Amino acid sequence: MINPAELDLQEENVIKVTRVAKVTSRGKNFRFGALVVIGDGKGHVGIGQGKAGEVMSAINKAKEEAKQNIVKIDLINGTIPHKIVSRYSASKVMLKPAAPGTGIIAGAAVRAVMEQVGIKNILTKRFGSNNPLNVTKATMKALNDLQDAVSVSNKRGISIKDVFN
């Protein structure tokens, strides 16, 4: 478990704010939902979702949930170790390492996660549904499923140099 108090967290990134109206005999009751990603730019990132009667309350709830869901991601020179495709619900996300100077080639939901985790060079593609919640969860699932070069080389019984060839 990662303690968010020990990390130097950046300002949260609000991915989406939704407004929901419940129609009653007395009129419409509005409530808000927020999807937030938070990270330190050095390999730690978390996402959270909050719902409340006011926008700021929803964002604060989402931020607190994101702090509880922080995970560590292994990075190599500002990018990911290998290509990965991940799926969550009807959304599918492909993440591919890129050469230095490429930048973050991604849509809004994936870009927010990549900026918070500290990835500088990556190529991404979203397939299927463009629902920001599902895309964000698919991205987090892909980042969690990444393997570092040392564990892959130990598992296969080859040198680290051979892993990248």
N, C-alpha and C positions, 0 to 999 in steps of 0.2 A: 504494500500500500504506500503510495507516494503522498507525502504531506505537502499540501499547497502552500503552507506558511513558509516552508524552506526554499521555495522557488521564487525567482524574480519574474513574476508574471507580467506580461504586456497588457495593454488595454484590451478588453474583450472585443470580439468581432461579432456584431449582430448579423446573422445570415438572413433571417426572415422574421417579420412580425405579421401575425395574422389577426384579423378581426372577425369575431363570430357574433351573430345577432340571434338572440332567442326572442321570438315574437310571442307575447302574452296578451291578455285582454287589456292590460294597462299600457301597452306599447312595446317597444323593443329594448331588450336588455343586452348591452354590448359587453363582451369580454375579449381579452387579448391573449394571444400566445406568442412566445418568442423562442427562437432557436439561436443559441449562442455558442461560439467556440472560443476557448481560452488556451493560451500557451505561453511558454517562455522564450521561444525562438531558438532553443538549444536542444530540441528533441523531446520535449514534454508537451502534451496536448490533451484536451478534454472537451467533450461537447455536452450541452445540457439544454433541457427544454422546460419552460415555465409558463404557467397560465395564471392570469389574475384579472381583476377588474380594471386596472390601469396599466398602461404600457410600461412605465418604469418599474412597477412592481413585478411584472412578468419578466422583464429583462434581469432584474436582481435575482429572482428565483432561478432563472435559467443559469445565471452566472454561478450561483452557489452549487447547483447540481453539476455544472461543468467542473468545478473545483474538486468535487468528490469522484469524478470519473477520469482523472488525469492518468495517462499511461506514458511510458517511456518508449520512444521510437529510435532505432539504431540508424544513424545517418553516416554516409561516407562522402566526404568532400562536398557537402551541401546538396546531396541528392540521395536517392535510395539505392540499396545494393543491387536489386534486380527488378525485372519487369514482373508485374503481378496484375491479375484480373480478379475482381471481387464482386459479389452480388449481394444485395440486400433488397428483399421484396422484388419489385419489378425494375429496380435500378441496377445497372451494371457499370462498374468503373474500371478503366484500365490505367495503371500508373507505370510509366516507363522512365528509367534514369536518362538524364541528358548531359551533354558536355557542358563545361563551364562557359558562361556567357549566354546560354540559351534563355534563361529566365523561367518564369512559371507560365506554361501554356495550359490554361485551365479555365473552366467556367467559374461562375461566382461562388457556388457552394464549395467546390473543391479548392479553389484559390484561397478562400478564407482559412481552410484547414492547413494548407501548405504554408501560408505565411505565418501562422501561429506556431507551427512545429519547427520552422526555421529552414525549410527546404528552399534553396535558391534556384535550382535548375531541375526542371521536370517536364515531361510531356504527359498529358492526360487526355482521356476520351471518355465521355459518358454515353452509354447505350441504354435504350429503354426509357423508362419513366424519368422525367426531369423534376420530380417532387424534391424540393431542397432537403427535407428531412431524410428521405431514403437515400439520396445521393451522398449526403454527409455521413450517414451510418455506413454505407458501402465503402466510402473512403477510409473511415476509421477502421473498418474490418480489414481492408487491404493493408493498412499500415501496421495493424496488430499481427497480421499473418506473415510479415516480412521476416526473413531469416538472415542472420549475419554470416559473413563468409567463413568465419572460424567454425561455426557449428555445421555448415554444409560440408566443409572439407573434412571434418572429423567423421561425419556420418557416411560420406562416400569413400573415405580412406585415401584421399588424394591431397596434394599440396594446395595451399591457398591460391597460388599462381594459376593452377589448372582450373580452378572454379570459374574464373573470369574468361577462360578461353573456350 
